[in-house]
Amino acid sequence: MNFKQIEFHNVGELGKRDGVPGLFLYRYPAAVRKAMTPLGNVAATNSSGVELRFCTDSYWGSVTLSLHSEYAWQTTGSVDVYKGDIFCGRHTIEEGRLYTIKLTPPALLRELNDKAFAGAHFAPTVWRLVLGDGIFIFHEVTTAGRPIRPPKKDEKPRLRWLAYGSSITNVAADGYVHHAARLLGVDLLNKGMCGSCCCEKETAAYLAGKETWDFATLELGVNMRGQPYRTDFEKRAKEFVSILRRRHPDKPIVLIGIFPNSDDYQIRPNDMGACNREYRQALRNIVAKANSPNLQLIEGDRVLTHFGGLGQDLIHPSPAGHVLMGRNLAALLEPVIKKLKR
């Protein structure tokens, strides 16, 4: 989405709220959020994975943002600043106050020739602010009176990856899909849903019809364990996949099974462990019945290959676990998208 010469990447709606200045950066529009669970409605407004992108010839500038949170435990968000692929720093934004980020290109960039950027994924002309955690509100960009513009196609990766999944997927710039995207040299559209990846057909219709992407991964199951989804998980997942495939029959879609977690290794096996096994088999069934080279499955234990990559809740990966998973997933996706790179 482009607005005021800025590309609001991964934004489904620029929202307004009475009495609150600025534009809320929602990843899904209101019409889609209405079909989600109450938690999903909040997760869909979360800005993690959103990027503000623009180009300017000004030597300095600033971006003013603020943060809103509807999670009781969340009071801060993060903004990673990049000039092209070059990391320029992380800012922590506190809820309830305006925060202005000063933009000054690294001085050494001006002394480099074009060979330094021959393999760049993003051109060094592009300012990128990568948002993480919370609902961000955009207020203004200043560039000392110099014009700005959105990036051109040749200043960004050619391929776009749609990633749908749970909170494990909807981690910001340090998450496994973001690591994998950097390794693959593709542009990531992160539509993960914290605690609420529930395969609504309305969500599938939106992703199929309104978002632009070249290939997709769907990390399904972990948020739907137990009731009310236990009896119809396979049906819901199949319908979700079918909606995307009907609209994009020639685009690669990869299902990702539930990653290993504590319920797989209980001394006294529990119902969640049984659910893990059932849901993994359901995804295998969906792929087998489709019998299409454009629909594949990657088992979760091929991505999270070391149980020690989990954090203390033994379901979400640690920072090191995300790095491991990103590296593994990139290697597994490389042959899937090989034809798209030609």
N, C-alpha and C positions, 0 to 999 in steps of 0.2 A: 504494500500500500504506500503510495506517494502522497505527501501532503506538505504544502509550503516548501517544495523543493527538497524535502527530506524523505528518504525511504524508511518507512516504519516496517522493518522486516518482521514477519511472524505476528503481525497485529491483524486481528480479524475485525476490530472495531475501535474507533477513537470515541470514547465515551465521555459524557458530561454528567455531572451531578450537581443538584441544586446547592448553592452556597459554597461550592468548592471550585476555585479557579483552576484552569488547565485542562488538559485532555488525558483521560485515563486510557492506558494502553492495554486493552483486553485482547487475549489471544483468540477468543471465540466471540462471535456476535451474540446479542441478546436472544435472537430467535432460536439459536441452537442451544444456548444455556438453559432455556426454559424446559427442555426435554431431559435435562440431566438431573442427577440426584442433588440434594441440597449441598453436599460437599463438592460435587462436581461443578455446581454453579459458581462456587467460590474459586475452585482450582482453575476454571476456564478463564477467569478474569486475571489470574496471576500472570505477571509479566516475565517470568523466568524463560529465557531463550529468545526474548525480543531483542532486536538490535535497532539502534538509530544509526543510519548511514548517510553520509553526505560528503561532497567534495567542495573545496574552496582553495583559492590561491592565497588567502590571508595567512600570515605567519602566526597569528594567534586568534583565539576565539574562546567561546564558552558555551556550555549547555546547562540550563537550569532545570532541575527535576525535583520532585518530592515523592514521598512514599506513603502509601496507605496500606494497612493490613487488616484483614478480617479474621486472621488466626490470632488467638489470645496469646500465643507463645512467641509471636514474631513481631519485633520492633525495629529491625534493621533490614536493609537489602544491600546488594553489592552491584557495582558498576565496573566492569573491566573495559579499559580504554585501549584501542588498537589504532595504529596507523597502518592500514593494509594488514599484513600479517604480524607486524611488530607490536608486541605488548608494551604498553606505555604506563601501566599502573592500575591498581585497584582502589576504588573508593567505597567507603561504607556510608550508606545513607540512613539517617535516623528518621523514624516516622514523625510526621507532623511538622516538619520544617523544610523550607526551601534550601536546596543545596546546589551551588554553582560549581561546575567542574571546569577548570581552566584547561584549555587545549593549546599546547605548544608543541610543534613537531620536534622530535629528537634532532638536535643540531647536526649530528653525524649523518643523518639521512640526506642532507643537502649536498654532502661531499661524495656520494656514491654514484657510480655510473649504472647504466641500465642492466649490465650483466648481473649485478647483485640481486635483481628482482626477476631474473629470467624464469624461475620456477615458482613465482609467487602465485598464491591462490587468490588473494585480493591485491589489487594494485596499491602502491604506496600513496596514491592520491586520495584514498578513501579513509575518512574518519569513521570508526566503528565504536559505538558504545554498547556493550553486551550486558544486558540486565539480568540480575539473578535475585529471586525471592521477593515476595510482596507484589502489590499492585502499584506500578509506577505511574506518575502523572507528569506529563511533559508541559513545560511552561514556555521556554524560548531558547533560541540559538542566536548568538551574536558572533559576528566575524569582522569587526572593525569596519563595517560598511561595505565590505567586499561581498560579491554575490556568492550564493551556494547553489548546488545542483545535486540531484540524486546520482548515484553511480551509474555508469553505462554498463551494458551487458559484458563487454570485454574487460571490465574492471572487477568482475566477480567470477566465482567458479561457474562453469558452464552447466553442471548438473545440480539439480536440487533433490534433496532426500527428505521425504516425509517420515517422521518418526512419531508413532502413536504408542502409548503405553502407560505404565503406572508412574508413581513418584520416582522409581529407579531410573526411568527414562527422563522424567521432567526435572532433572537436576540441571543447574545452569552451566556455565562455561567449563566447569571441572568434571562434568558427567561423562559417562562412557560413550554416549552417542556423539558428544562434542569432540572427544578425543578421536573417535573413529572418523568423524567428518574431516578433521584436520589431516589425518593420515591419508585419507582417500582423496583429498582435495576437492570436496564437494560442499555445497551450501546446504545447511541444515535448517529444516523447518520443524521445530520441536513442538509437537502438539500433545505431549505427555500430560497425564491427568493425575495429580497427587491424590492417592487414596480413592480414586473414582473413575478408573478406566473400566467402564461398564458396557461398552459396545452398543450404545444407542444407535438405532438406524438413522436418526436425525444427524448425529455426529458424522456417521459414515457418508451420508448424502452431502453434507457440507464439505468434507474433505475431498470427496470425489468431484464435486461440481464447482466449488468456489476457490479452492486452493490449487496452485500450480506446482507440479512436482514431476520428477522423472522416474523415481522408484520409491518404494515405501517399505518400512519395517513396522510390524504390529506386534508389540510385546503384550501378550494377552493372558489373563487368567488370575493373576495373584490378587487383584482387587475384587474378584467375583467369587472367591472361595466361600462356601457356605450359602445359606439362604439370603435372598430369594432366588439366587442364580444356579444353585446346585443342580436342579433338574433340567435346566434348559441352556446351560452354558454352551454346549456344542451348537445348538440351534441359533443362539444369538451371535456367536462368533462367526458361524457360517454365513448368516445374513449380512453381517458387517463386511466380511470379506467379499461377498458376492456383489454388494452395492459398488464397492471400489472396482471390482473386476469388470462389471458390466460397462462402466463408464470408461475404463482404461484397460481393455483386454490385452494390449500389447506391452504394458508396463510391468516390470518385475515387482512382485509383492512377496515379501519374506515374512513369515510368521516366526516369532521367537517364543520358545516355551518358557515356562516358569523356571527362574533361576534356582539353583540349590539354596535351601534355607533350613533352619533348625527343625522344621516339621518333617523333613526327610530322614532325620537321624535320631528320632526319639527312642530312648531305651524302651519305653512303653509306647508303641505306635499309636498315634492319635488320628482323629478324623480329618484334620487338616492335611496330614501326610497322605491319606487316602485320596483326598481331594486333589492334591498336587498330581498324583499319578493319573487320576481320571481326566483331568484337564489336559495334561500333556498328551494323553492318548487321543483326546477329542481333536486336538490340533493336527495330530498325525492323520486322523480319519478325514478331516477336511481337505488336507493336501492330497491324500491318496485318492479320494473320490473325484477331486477336480482333475487330476491327471493332466496337468498342464505344466510346461517348462517355465511359465511365468509366475507360478505359485510354488514357493518352496518353504521348507521348514528348517530352522536352525534350533537344535535342542539347547536349552538353557545352560546345560553343563559343558557345552562347547564354548560358551562365552565366559561364564564364571568357572574357570577350570581349577580354582584353588579355594577351598572352603574358608581359608584364612583371609580371603579377600573381603569378607563380610565385616561390618561394624558390630558393635556390642548388642544391637537388637537381633542380630543373626538373620536379618532378612534384607537390610539395605547395605550396599557395598561401602567399604571404607574408601578414602581418597585413593589409596594404592589399588584397591579392588577395581575402582572405575578405570584406572590406567590400564590394568590388566585386561579388563573386559573390552575397552576401546581398541586395544591392540588386536585382541583375538577377533572381535567382530569385523574390524577393517579387513583382516586377512580372509575372513569367510565371505564378506560381501564383494571383494575384488573380482572374483570370477563372475558373480551375478551381474555386475554393472560393466563388465569388460566391453560388451558390445555397444553400450551406450557411449563409451569414451571414444569410439572410432569417429 
